[in-house]
Amino acid sequence: MNRLVLVLLCCCGQVSAADTASQWLNSMADALKQLDYDGTFVYQHNGQLDVMRIIHRVDDGGQRERLVSLTGSAREVLRDDRSVTCILPDNKSVMFGQSRAPQLFPVVPDDLAAISRYYQLEEQGSDQIIGYSARVIAVTPKDEFRYGYRFWIEEGSRMMLKSDLTGADGKAIEQVVFTSLDIDTDIPASELQPSLSGDGYTWHRQTEIKTAEDPAKGSPGWVVRQLPAGFVLSDFRRRRLHEQGNDAEHMVFTDGMATVSVYIERTMPETDAFTGPSNMGAMNAYGTVVDGYQVTVVGEVPPATVKMIATSVNRQASS
């Protein structure tokens, strides 16, 4: 009887630990979206360090965010729930489009139970980050087609203080860590205004072509025949590339944590085709050419994942 009680207690402990890890991650996701904060962080990627400041405020209009590079030229990104604006002083240009730009901080899905088939969630103790007490939560992949994650979450506000993107050996491939952070602080509206006016800059507006197709069904002309387990289509858009006078199709696939983009555009005679693998730190890409179209798959996933997807993209047979 004592052995049975011990086994039951151990099992209950394991379930409780998993539930607690999920609760910490859900709370962190809410804090990143709902709190006002102003902080400086270091972004380590591809063998280099970038120091950045983030100002995030929530009001009746939704989320507003300003990201400023503190190393190199004073690049800025301004984002709200509807649009994103990138100011690039090096080439005196401003990029403006709908708010679908990649997120610097990891996106945690609302339904963590759905990813438990592909990731193991667990607590890994406590730590101290810039004077805050933090709980360490690991999200470990169950196969070779995705990377892992570690999060350091502030115990009071549940704000993320540090995150690692980890490889198969558990070591960090990319890292974001705050060096200073004011949480739930008063942020004046002026702090969310760009320091550069953009006067005299060239503006590039990303244009999306409205289509009759249902984005949930993907491209009517193309099909991805092989995806790692758990990856599903989350978005499809057709965009106009002004510089090339060409249209590109963009499909997005996700397993809830990792995201992969598939870009398809007609090859241009004056442009060399991109074929084979390429990478910048954790960001891997793989290119192929199919029937005169450039297919490029990009994502923060292992090289085998982008290759699997890219080599399975085919023209959709007309019905």
C-alpha positions in Angstrom: 0.0 0.0 0.0 2.9 2.4 0.9 4.4 1.7 -2.5 1.1 2.4 -4.3 0.7 5.7 -2.4 4.3 6.7 -3.3 3.7 5.9 -7.0 0.5 8.0 -7.0 2.2 10.9 -5.3 5.0 10.8 -7.8 2.5 10.8 -10.7 0.6 13.7 -9.2 3.8 15.6 -8.7 4.6 15.2 -12.4 1.2 16.4 -13.6 1.4 19.3 -11.2 4.8 20.3 -12.5 3.6 20.2 -16.1 0.5 22.3 -15.2 2.7 24.8 -13.4 5.0 25.2 -16.4 2.0 25.8 -18.7 0.7 28.4 -16.2 4.0 30.2 -16.1 4.2 30.4 -19.9 0.6 31.5 -20.2 1.2 34.3 -17.7 4.4 35.3 -19.4 2.5 35.6 -22.8 -0.1 37.8 -21.1 2.5 40.0 -19.4 4.3 40.7 -22.7 1.1 41.9 -24.3 -0.7 43.6 -21.4 2.0 45.3 -19.2 3.6 48.7 -19.7 7.4 48.3 -19.7 10.6 50.1 -20.7 13.8 48.2 -20.9 17.2 47.6 -22.5 18.2 44.2 -23.7 21.0 42.4 -25.5 20.1 40.3 -28.5 22.8 37.7 -29.2 22.6 36.0 -32.6 24.7 34.9 -35.4 27.9 35.6 -33.5 27.0 39.2 -32.8 25.5 41.3 -30.0 22.8 44.0 -30.6 21.7 46.3 -27.7 18.2 47.5 -28.1 15.6 49.5 -26.1 11.9 48.5 -26.1 9.1 50.7 -24.9 5.7 49.0 -24.7 2.4 50.6 -23.7 -1.2 49.4 -23.7 -4.1 51.8 -23.9 -7.6 52.0 -25.3 -6.1 51.8 -28.8 -4.4 48.5 -28.0 -0.7 47.7 -27.9 1.9 50.2 -29.0 5.6 49.4 -29.1 8.8 51.2 -30.1 12.1 49.3 -30.6 15.3 51.3 -30.9 18.7 50.0 -31.8 21.4 51.3 -29.5 24.3 49.8 -31.5 25.2 50.9 -35.0 22.8 53.3 -36.7 19.7 54.4 -34.9 17.2 52.0 -36.5 13.7 52.1 -35.1 10.6 49.9 -35.4 7.2 51.2 -34.4 4.4 48.7 -34.1 0.8 48.7 -33.1 -2.1 46.2 -33.6 -2.6 47.3 -37.2 0.8 48.3 -38.7 4.5 48.2 -38.4 7.0 50.9 -39.5 10.7 50.4 -39.9 13.0 53.4 -40.1 16.4 52.7 -41.6 18.7 55.7 -41.5 21.6 54.0 -43.2 19.8 54.0 -46.6 17.3 56.7 -45.7 14.3 54.5 -46.1 11.1 53.8 -44.3 9.3 50.4 -44.6 5.6 50.5 -43.8 3.1 47.6 -43.8 0.5 45.6 -41.9 1.6 44.3 -38.5 2.8 40.9 -39.5 6.5 41.5 -39.0 8.5 38.8 -37.2 8.4 39.1 -33.4 11.7 39.5 -31.6 10.3 37.8 -28.4 9.0 34.3 -28.7 5.3 33.9 -29.3 3.6 31.5 -26.9 0.3 29.9 -28.1 -2.9 30.2 -26.1 -3.4 26.5 -26.2 -0.3 25.0 -24.7 -1.9 21.6 -24.5 -1.9 21.4 -28.3 1.9 21.6 -28.4 2.5 19.0 -25.7 2.6 16.3 -28.4 5.7 18.0 -29.9 7.3 19.7 -26.9 8.0 18.8 -23.2 7.2 21.6 -20.8 9.1 21.6 -17.4 10.3 23.9 -14.6 14.1 24.0 -14.2 14.4 25.9 -10.9 14.9 29.5 -10.0 17.5 32.2 -10.9 18.3 35.9 -10.5 18.2 38.3 -13.5 19.0 42.0 -13.0 17.8 41.9 -9.4 14.5 40.1 -10.1 13.7 36.6 -9.0 12.9 34.4 -12.0 11.5 31.0 -12.6 13.2 29.0 -15.4 10.8 27.1 -17.8 12.1 24.8 -20.5 10.2 23.9 -23.7 12.1 20.9 -25.2 11.3 19.5 -28.6 10.4 15.8 -28.9 12.0 15.4 -32.4 14.7 16.9 -34.6 12.5 19.2 -36.7 12.2 22.1 -34.2 14.4 24.0 -31.7 13.8 24.3 -28.0 13.2 27.3 -25.7 14.1 28.4 -22.2 12.4 31.3 -20.5 13.3 33.2 -17.3 10.1 34.6 -16.0 9.8 37.3 -13.2 8.0 35.8 -10.3 5.8 38.8 -9.5 4.7 40.4 -12.8 5.4 37.2 -14.9 7.4 39.4 -17.4 10.0 37.6 -19.5 13.5 38.6 -18.4 15.5 36.3 -20.6 15.0 33.7 -23.4 17.1 31.2 -25.1 16.5 29.4 -28.4 18.3 26.1 -28.0 19.7 23.4 -30.3 19.7 19.7 -29.9 22.6 19.9 -27.4 20.6 22.3 -25.2 23.0 25.2 -25.8 21.7 28.6 -26.7 21.7 29.5 -30.5 20.1 32.8 -29.8 19.5 34.7 -26.6 17.6 37.8 -25.5 18.4 39.1 -22.0 17.3 42.3 -20.3 20.1 44.4 -18.7 17.6 47.0 -17.3 13.8 46.8 -17.1 11.1 49.0 -15.5 7.9 47.0 -15.3 4.4 48.4 -15.0 5.8 51.9 -15.3 4.1 55.1 -16.6 5.0 55.6 -20.2 4.2 59.0 -21.8 2.9 58.9 -25.4 6.0 60.9 -26.5 8.2 57.9 -25.8 6.4 56.0 -28.5 7.1 58.6 -31.2 10.1 58.1 -33.5 13.2 60.1 -32.9 13.6 60.5 -36.7 10.9 62.3 -38.7 11.5 60.4 -41.9 11.6 63.6 -43.9 13.7 63.2 -47.0 13.5 59.4 -46.7 12.2 57.0 -49.4 9.0 55.3 -48.2 8.3 51.7 -49.2 4.7 50.5 -48.6 4.2 46.8 -48.6 1.1 46.2 -50.7 -1.1 43.1 -50.2 -3.2 42.0 -53.1 -6.7 41.2 -52.1 -7.7 37.8 -53.3 -11.0 35.8 -53.3 -9.3 32.8 -51.8 -9.7 31.8 -48.2 -6.3 32.4 -46.5 -6.9 29.3 -44.4 -6.8 27.2 -47.6 -3.5 28.5 -48.8 -2.4 29.1 -52.3 -4.7 27.9 -55.1 -1.7 27.3 -57.3 0.7 25.6 -55.0 0.8 22.7 -52.5 3.3 21.8 -49.8 3.3 18.0 -49.7 5.4 17.3 -46.7 5.5 19.0 -43.3 6.8 17.9 -39.9 4.1 16.6 -37.6 2.2 19.4 -35.9 2.9 22.1 -38.5 -0.3 23.6 -40.0 -1.1 26.5 -42.4 -1.8 29.6 -40.3 -1.8 32.3 -43.0 -1.6 33.0 -46.8 -1.0 36.3 -48.5 -0.1 37.6 -51.9 2.1 40.6 -51.9 3.4 43.0 -54.6 7.1 43.6 -54.8 7.5 47.1 -56.2 11.2 46.9 -56.8 10.8 43.9 -59.1 7.4 44.6 -60.4 6.5 41.1 -59.3 4.0 39.4 -57.0 5.0 36.9 -54.3 2.9 34.4 -52.5 3.6 33.9 -48.8 2.4 30.9 -46.8 3.0 30.6 -43.1 3.1 27.3 -41.2 3.4 26.9 -37.4 3.4 24.2 -34.8 2.3 26.7 -32.2 5.9 27.7 -31.2 8.0 27.6 -34.3 7.0 29.4 -37.5 8.1 28.7 -41.1 7.5 31.0 -44.1 7.2 29.8 -47.7 7.7 32.4 -50.4 7.0 31.8 -54.1 7.7 34.3 -56.9 8.5 34.1 -60.6 12.2 34.0 -61.3 13.7 37.1 -62.9 16.1 36.8 -65.9 18.6 39.3 -64.3 18.5 37.6 -60.9 20.4 34.5 -59.9 18.2 31.7 -58.5 18.7 30.8 -54.8 19.1 27.0 -54.5 20.2 24.9 -51.6 20.7 25.8 -47.9 21.6 29.1 -46.2 21.6 30.3 -42.6 22.1 33.3 -40.3 22.4 32.0 -36.8 19.2 30.2 -35.9 17.4 31.4 -39.1 17.7 28.7 -41.7 16.6 28.9 -45.4 16.4 26.6 -48.3 15.7 27.5 -51.9 14.5 25.6 -55.0 13.2 26.5 -58.4 10.0 24.9 -59.6 8.6 25.5 -63.1 10.3 28.9 -63.4 9.3 30.0 -59.8 11.7 30.7 -57.0 10.6 28.8 -53.8 12.2 30.0 -50.6 11.5 28.5 -47.2 12.7 30.4 -44.1 12.3 29.9 -40.4 14.0 29.6 -37.0 13.9 25.8 -37.3 16.7 23.3 -38.0 18.1 23.0 -41.6 16.4 19.6 -42.1 13.0 21.2 -41.6 13.3 24.0 -44.2 14.8 21.4 -46.7 11.9 19.0 -46.1 9.3 21.7 -46.8 11.1 23.4 -49.7 11.7 20.2 -51.7 8.0 19.2 -51.3 6.5 22.4 -52.8 4.8 21.6 -56.1 2.4 23.2 -58.6 -1.2 22.4 -57.8 -2.8 20.4 -60.5 -5.7 22.3 -62.1 -9.1 20.7 -61.6 
